[in-house]
Amino acid sequence: MSSAPSLAARDSSRTTATTTTTTATTTTTTAAAPALSSKDKDFRGKSGKKICCACPSTKLQRDSCVVERGEADCRDIIEKHRACLREDGFDV
C-alpha cells in the first residue's frame, strides 16, 4: 500500500491565507475664500468687468497712441486710462 495520505486528509490540512486591505480615509477641510483684491485675476470692478475689459474707450486711445508714438509720448493718455481703472475699483 502506498504511504501517501488519503485525499480527504490532504484537503483538510490545507490552510487558506486571508489578506485584509485597509484604506485610509482623508478628510479635507477648506477655509473660506479670502476677499478678492484687484491683484487677483478674477477680480471684477464696479462695472462687473475684469481689468482687461474695463474702460474700453481709454484703453483703445492708449493702445493706439503707444503703437503710433511710443510710450514716452503718451503718458497723459496712459494716466487717463489708469484713472478710469481706479474709478472702476482697480488698484493700478
C-alpha positions as CSV (number, residue, x, y, z in Angstrom):
1,M,0.0,0.0,0.0
2,S,1.0,3.5,-0.5
3,S,2.3,5.7,2.3
4,A,0.7,8.8,0.8
5,P,-2.1,10.4,2.9
6,S,-5.6,10.0,1.6
7,L,-7.2,12.7,-0.5
8,A,-9.5,13.7,2.4
9,A,-6.6,14.1,4.7
10,R,-4.7,16.3,2.3
11,D,-7.7,18.6,1.7
12,S,-8.2,19.1,5.4
13,S,-4.6,20.0,6.0
14,R,-4.7,22.9,3.6
15,T,-4.9,26.4,5.0
16,T,-6.3,29.4,3.3
17,A,-4.4,32.7,3.7
18,T,-6.7,35.8,4.1
19,T,-5.5,39.2,3.1
20,T,-7.1,42.2,4.6
21,T,-6.7,45.6,2.9
22,T,-7.3,48.7,4.8
23,T,-7.7,52.0,3.0
24,A,-7.2,55.3,4.7
25,T,-9.9,57.9,4.6
26,T,-8.7,61.5,4.1
27,T,-10.9,64.4,5.2
28,T,-10.1,67.7,3.6
29,T,-11.3,70.9,5.2
30,T,-11.2,74.1,3.2
31,A,-11.3,77.6,4.8
32,A,-13.5,80.3,3.5
33,A,-12.0,82.1,0.4
34,P,-10.3,85.4,1.2
35,A,-11.8,88.6,-0.2
36,L,-10.6,89.3,-3.7
37,S,-8.4,92.3,-4.3
38,S,-7.7,93.9,-7.6
39,K,-4.5,91.9,-7.9
40,D,-6.5,88.7,-8.2
41,K,-7.0,87.6,-11.8
42,D,-10.8,87.2,-11.4
43,F,-11.4,90.5,-9.7
44,R,-14.1,92.5,-11.3
45,G,-14.5,96.2,-11.0
46,K,-17.6,98.2,-10.0
47,S,-18.8,97.8,-13.6
48,G,-18.6,94.0,-13.3
49,K,-15.8,93.7,-15.8
50,K,-12.3,92.3,-15.5
51,I,-9.5,94.7,-15.8
52,C,-8.8,93.6,-19.4
53,C,-12.3,94.7,-20.5
54,A,-12.8,97.8,-18.3
55,C,-12.5,101.3,-19.7
56,P,-12.6,100.3,-23.4
57,S,-12.5,103.9,-24.8
58,T,-9.4,105.0,-22.9
59,K,-7.8,101.6,-23.5
60,L,-8.2,102.0,-27.2
61,Q,-6.8,105.5,-27.2
62,R,-3.8,104.4,-25.0
63,D,-3.1,101.4,-27.3
64,S,-3.3,103.4,-30.5
65,C,-1.1,106.2,-29.1
66,V,1.6,103.8,-27.8
67,V,1.7,102.0,-31.2
68,E,1.9,105.2,-33.2
69,R,4.1,107.4,-31.0
70,G,5.6,105.2,-28.3
71,E,5.0,105.0,-24.6
72,A,7.1,108.1,-23.7
73,D,4.9,110.4,-25.8
74,C,1.6,109.0,-24.4
75,R,2.0,109.5,-20.7
76,D,-1.1,111.7,-20.4
77,I,-3.4,109.2,-22.2
78,I,-1.9,106.4,-20.2
79,E,-2.7,108.3,-17.0
80,K,-6.3,108.9,-18.1
81,H,-6.7,105.2,-18.6
82,R,-5.3,104.4,-15.2
83,A,-7.6,107.0,-13.6
84,C,-10.6,105.3,-15.3
85,L,-9.4,101.9,-14.0
86,R,-9.1,103.4,-10.5
87,E,-12.6,104.8,-10.7
88,D,-13.8,101.3,-11.5
89,G,-12.2,99.9,-8.4
90,F,-8.9,98.6,-9.7
91,D,-5.7,99.2,-7.8
92,V,-3.3,100.4,-10.5
